[in-house]
């Protein structure tokens, strides 16, 4: 059987008018010569016939590319080509913001490894390999997270298998960032108490491995489990609260406040949580479908919050390092346990 598909100029206008693609009458005003004959097995893969600059609407997507039904337009066609995926950096589509927010974030933190951090590690003669390792674990976690995220959003239109693989990399990257963020907290909170430090570092690494399993397991891979994944990340991020109470109980509020720069840690944690909640709720596109297809949809906001939270964290860790090497080391003997 041969099916007839009518091609409408209305569809090509969709990226600009915000209409629901499911409600558009694609037969309106079409002349007979504007029809195409498609074999049935071509229907499911029809998006592949489009050029890279021809963006698709929701109703044209194959099932494996459908993730957020509140974003109607601006989708890249499936490419089955890494070259074409990365070439999409050169034109606007609804993943452009997702790619660029974390690509620029990854580049920024990578540059900090050689500029700001290098200068910071030379400020005090008491700074040693422990401080350098602490900072670089966090920075490399940030670079890894944002870099893998940018790559995932670049190749998500490649093919089902590639999308699934890099989606798992994306989630593992988030785990790396959270675990990497906890390392400086525990190291400076228990700087003079290596056994406590190693205990909590072992705990966070174990929780990180568990979270990585949850987010890459096939059972939790579908969009229906988005709230579960978000809750898992929030729980992992909050795992630093217990060591904080432990430090407060052992050393008091003033020491804990300065050793880990609590105000910056609260800003960091609050920003992560806010971003995860927005991502899970799909705000604002759930309330205004089709109005945030290219810019300011929930995933872009989440990415921006991740970058902001990482910046807050780096500022706090830098201040904690300076406090430790000006005041904190003098308190080590008094805190001996």
N, C-alpha and C positions, 0 to 999 in steps of 0.2 A: 504493500500500500504506500502511496506517495501522499504526503501531507503538504499543504500550502501554508506558508507563513507570510504575512503582510508586514512590510517594514514601514514604519511611520516616522515622519519628521518630528512628531511630538516626542517620541522616545528620546531623540537626541537632545531635546531641550530640557529634559528632566533634571540634569545636574544643576540647573539654575533656577527651576521654578518650585522645587521642594514638594512636588506632588507625590502622592502614594502611587508607586508603579502598578500596584494591583488594581487601581481604579481607573487607569487611563484607557480610553478606547483606542486601540492601536489601528483599528480599521477606518478611523475617521479620515476622510478626504484622500483616500489612496486610489490611484489609478491602476488598472490591471497590469500595466507594464512594470509596476513596482513590486511584483510578487517574486518570491523565491521558492523553488521546490526543494524540500528537504526530505531525505530518507529518515525513517523512524529512528534508526540508530544514531542519526546526526543530531537529534533534538537535544539529548542530554549533554552533548559536547559542543553545542553550537557556539558557546562563548569562545572556543579556541580559534574560531575563524576570524576573530576581530584583531585588528592591529593593536599594538601596545598602547597607543594614544587614544584609542576608542574605549571609553569607560562604559561599564555595564550598570544596569539597575538591578535591584534585588531579585526581581522575577526572572532575570536571565542567568542567575548564578546556579552552578551545580550545587548539590546539597552539601558537599564537603567545604564549600566556601561560605556557607550561610552561618553567621554567628550572632549578629545583632540586627534583629528585624526592624529596629527603629531608625536605622540608617538606610535610606532608600537608594542613594546614588553614589557615584564616584568609585565604583569597584573596578579594579584591573581585571582583564581577562586572564584565564589560566594560561600559563606560558610554557610549562615543562622545560624551562630554560633558565639557568642561573644568570646568564648574561642579560636576558630580557628583564628578569626580576630586578637586577641592580641598575639597569637602564631606567627603571621607573623612578629613580631619584631625580631624573631630569624633567619630570612633568608632575603636575598636581593631581593627586587622587586622595581618597579618604584615609589612606595609611600614611600620607606624607608627614603629618604632624606627629604620629606615633613613632615614625622612623627618626625624624630629625631631633625630637626632644631628647631621646636617649643616645643618639649618635653624637650629638654635641656634648651631652653630659659625659659620655665615655671619654671623648677626646679631652674634655676639660680636666677630668680627674687623672687621666694619663699624664697630661702636662704637669699637673701638680706634683706628681711623683718626682719630677726632675727640677722643679722650681721652688715652690713654696715649701714643700716638705724637706727638700735638701737644705734649705736655709734654716729651717726650724731645728733640724737635728744637729746643727752646729752652734746653737745658742748657748749651751751649757756644757762644761767639761765632764759633768757626771752622766750625761746621756750616753747610753751604750747600745749594744745590739738588740737588747730587749725592747727599747723604745722604737728603734727603727723597724723591727719586726712587727710590733704592734700597729704602727702607722701604716706600713705597707700591706699588711693583711687586710686592713679596712679599705685602703685605696684600690687594691687589686680586686677586692670583692665588688666594689662599686663599678670599676671598669668592666669586670666580667659580666656583671648583671646587665648594665646598660648596653654593653656591646652585643651580648647575645640577644637582648630584646630588640635592638635595631636590626640585627640580621634576621631574626624571626619575622618581624613585620615586613621586611623586604621580600622574603621568599615565601610568604604565606600564600601567594597566588601561583606557586610553582606546580605542585601536584599534591594529591592527598597524602602520599607517603612522606614527602619532604615536609609538608606542613605539620604533620604529626610529630616528626622527629624534632624539628626546631621549636615546636611548641613546648615539648618537654625540656629542651635546653633553656627556653625562656623562663620556665618555672624554677628550674635548678639555679639559674642566675639570681633569681629573687632570694632563694634560700642562701646563696653565697653572700649576698649583700647583708642580709639580716644577721647571719652568723658572724660575718666580718665586722659588723657594727658592734656586736656584743664583746668581741675580743678586747678592744681598748677599754671598754667599761670595766670589765673584770680585772684586766691587768693593772689599771691605775687605782681601782677600788681596793685591791689587795696587793699593792705593789711590794710591800714588805713582808708578805705572808704567802710564800710560794705554794704551800700545801693547799690553802684555801683557793688560791688562784687556779691551780691545776685542777682542783675538784670542779669548779664552776666552768672552766674551759672544757673539761671532758663532758660535762652535762650539756652545754650548748652545742657541742659538736655532735653528740648523740641525738639530741632533739632535731638538729639540722638534717641528719641522715634520715630520721623518721619522717620528717616533713617532706623531704625530697621524694621519698617513696610514695607518700600519699598523693602528691601532686603529679607524679608521672605514671601512677598505676592506671591501667585502662579504665577501670571502674569510675575513676574521678575525672576522666578526660573530657567529658561532654560539657556543653554550656549549661546543662541543668545543674551541675555541681559547682557552678561559679561561686555561690555563697559559701559552700563548704570549703573551697580552696581559700577564699578570702579569710574565713574564720581561722583556718589553720595557720595562715601567715600571721594573723593578728596574735594568736596564741604564742607562736614562736617569738614574735617581737616582744611580747610581754614577759617572756621568760627571764628577762633581766631584772624584773621587779623583786623577786625573792632574794637574790644577792644584795640588792639595795637595802632591803629591810635588815638583812644579816649585818651589813656594814654599819647601819644606823645603830643596831643593838650593841655591836662590839665597840664601835669607835665614836659614836655620837653623831648628831645632825651636822654640826659645823664641818667636821672632817669629811663626811660623805658628800655634803653639798659641794665642797671644793674639789675633792678628789676626782669626782666624775662630772663636775659642772652640771648639776641637776637641772637648772633652768633650760639649758640647751638640749639635754636629753629628753625633757618633757616636750619641748617644741618638736624635736625629732620624732618621738613616738606619736604625738598627736597628729603630726602631718602624715605619717605613714597610715595611721588608722583612718583619718579623714579620707585619704586617697582610696584606700581599700573599700570603704563604705560607699563612696561615690561610684567606684568601679562596679561593685556588686549591685547597686541600685540602678545602674545605667541612667544616671542623672547627668545632663538634663534631657537627653534625647527621648527618654521614655515619656516625658510630659509634652514634648514638642517634636513629634516624629518628623524626620526629614529636614529639620531646621538646623541641625548641627552635623550634617553629613561630612563636611570637610574640616571644620575647625570647632574646637571646644566641646567635643563629645566626651563621654565619661572616660574612655581609655586614654585620651590625650591629657585630661586633667589628672588622672592617676599617674601618668608618666611624669608630669610636671611636679606633682607633689613628691614623688620619689626622689627626683633631683634636688628639690628644695630641702627635703629631710636629710639627705646625705650631706648637703652643705652645712646645715645646722649641726649635724653630728661632727663633721670635721672641725668646725670652729670650737665646739665643746671639747673635743679631744686635744686640740692644740693648747687650749687654756689649761686643761688638766695636766698635760705634760709640763707646762711652765710652772704650775703651782707645785707639782710633785718635786721638781728640781730646785725650787726656791724655798719651800716651806715643808713639804711633805716628808722629805728624807730625814729632816731633823726630828720627826715624830716617830720614826721607825722603832727606836728602842723603847719608847713609852708604850707602844702598841704591841709589844712582843707577846705572843700567845703560845 
